[in-house]
Amino acid sequence: MKKIKRSRLTLFPIILVLLVLAAGCANSATPNGWDEQAVDGQGLAERNFLDSCHAANEDLTQMVGEEFCGCLLEEIKEAVTFSEFKKLDDHIKKHSNEITESGLGDAFPWFVEVNESCAGGSIVQS
């Protein structure tokens, strides 16, 4: 998928807002897999992730936001199991006030790598 050019300075706030919003979407109907409770080919976890990602990246155009969030979702699904993703989600819920970029990098290096891959690590959004 095409890399979206984002400032390295905005990468951590994007990660943090995305994670906090993703954590906030959890409810008693929390799925145990990406494809559970599918509607139109997308599971509840996928829909929640994409909705949270779009809300966290409102500064992007709709098309760029869809590409960026779709890239994140696909690369996360390729990088780890849903169970591993849930560990990140649970960590965010438990430690939301203590999260740092280096802490995420130490505990969940795959997530930082996925964000950097999709964001492209470039200077400015094009």
C-alpha positions in Angstrom: 0.0 0.0 0.0 1.1 3.6 -0.7 3.0 5.2 2.2 1.5 8.4 3.6 4.0 11.1 4.3 3.7 12.4 7.9 6.0 14.5 10.0 8.1 12.4 12.5 7.0 15.0 15.1 3.3 14.1 14.5 3.8 10.4 14.6 3.7 9.9 18.4 0.6 12.0 18.9 -1.1 10.1 16.1 -0.1 6.8 17.8 -1.2 8.0 21.2 -4.6 9.4 20.0 -5.2 6.3 17.9 -4.5 4.0 20.8 -6.6 6.0 23.3 -9.5 6.1 20.9 -9.1 2.4 20.1 -9.0 1.5 23.8 -12.1 3.7 24.3 -14.1 1.7 21.7 -14.0 -1.5 23.7 -17.2 -2.6 25.3 -18.9 -5.7 26.6 -19.2 -7.0 23.0 -15.4 -6.9 22.5 -14.5 -9.4 19.8 -11.9 -12.2 20.1 -10.8 -12.0 16.5 -10.6 -9.6 13.6 -13.5 -11.1 11.7 -16.0 -11.7 14.4 -19.4 -9.9 14.1 -18.7 -9.2 10.4 -20.8 -6.8 8.5 -20.1 -6.3 4.8 -16.9 -8.3 5.1 -15.4 -6.3 8.0 -15.4 -7.6 11.6 -16.3 -5.5 14.6 -12.6 -5.1 15.6 -11.7 -3.9 12.1 -14.6 -1.4 12.0 -13.7 -0.1 15.5 -10.1 0.2 14.6 -10.8 2.1 11.3 -13.3 4.4 13.0 -10.9 5.3 15.7 -8.0 5.8 13.3 -10.1 8.1 11.1 -11.2 10.1 14.2 -7.6 10.4 15.4 -6.4 11.6 12.0 -9.0 14.2 11.0 -6.2 16.5 9.8 -5.8 14.2 6.8 -8.0 14.3 3.7 -10.6 11.6 3.6 -8.8 9.7 0.9 -5.3 10.0 2.6 -6.9 9.0 5.9 -8.5 5.9 4.4 -5.2 4.9 2.9 -3.3 5.5 6.1 -5.7 3.7 8.4 -6.2 0.9 5.9 -2.4 0.5 5.8 -2.2 0.4 9.6 -4.9 -2.2 9.9 -3.5 -4.5 7.2 0.1 -4.3 8.5 -1.0 -4.9 12.1 -2.9 -8.0 10.9 0.1 -9.2 9.0 2.5 -8.4 11.9 0.7 -10.0 14.9 -2.2 -12.1 15.9 -5.3 -10.6 17.2 -4.3 -11.8 20.6 -1.1 -9.8 20.4 -3.0 -6.7 19.3 -5.4 -7.2 22.3 -2.3 -7.1 24.6 -1.5 -3.7 23.3 -5.1 -2.6 23.6 -5.2 -3.9 27.2 -1.9 -2.2 28.0 -3.3 1.1 26.7 -6.4 0.8 28.8 -4.4 0.1 31.9 -1.6 2.6 31.4 -3.1 5.3 29.3 -1.6 8.1 31.4 1.9 6.6 31.4 2.4 5.9 27.7 5.6 7.1 26.0 6.9 6.5 22.5 10.0 4.7 23.9 7.8 2.6 26.2 5.6 1.5 23.3 8.8 0.8 21.2 10.1 -1.4 24.0 6.9 -3.3 24.7 5.3 -3.3 21.3 8.0 -2.7 18.7 5.8 -4.1 15.9 3.3 -1.3 16.5 5.9 1.4 16.1 7.3 -0.3 13.0 3.8 -0.5 11.4 3.2 3.2 12.1 6.5 4.2 10.7 6.0 2.0 7.7 2.5 3.4 6.9 3.5 7.0 7.8 6.6 6.9 5.7 8.6 8.9 8.3 8.8 11.8 5.8 8.9 15.5 6.7 5.5 16.7 5.7 2.1 15.4 4.5 1.8 15.8 0.7 
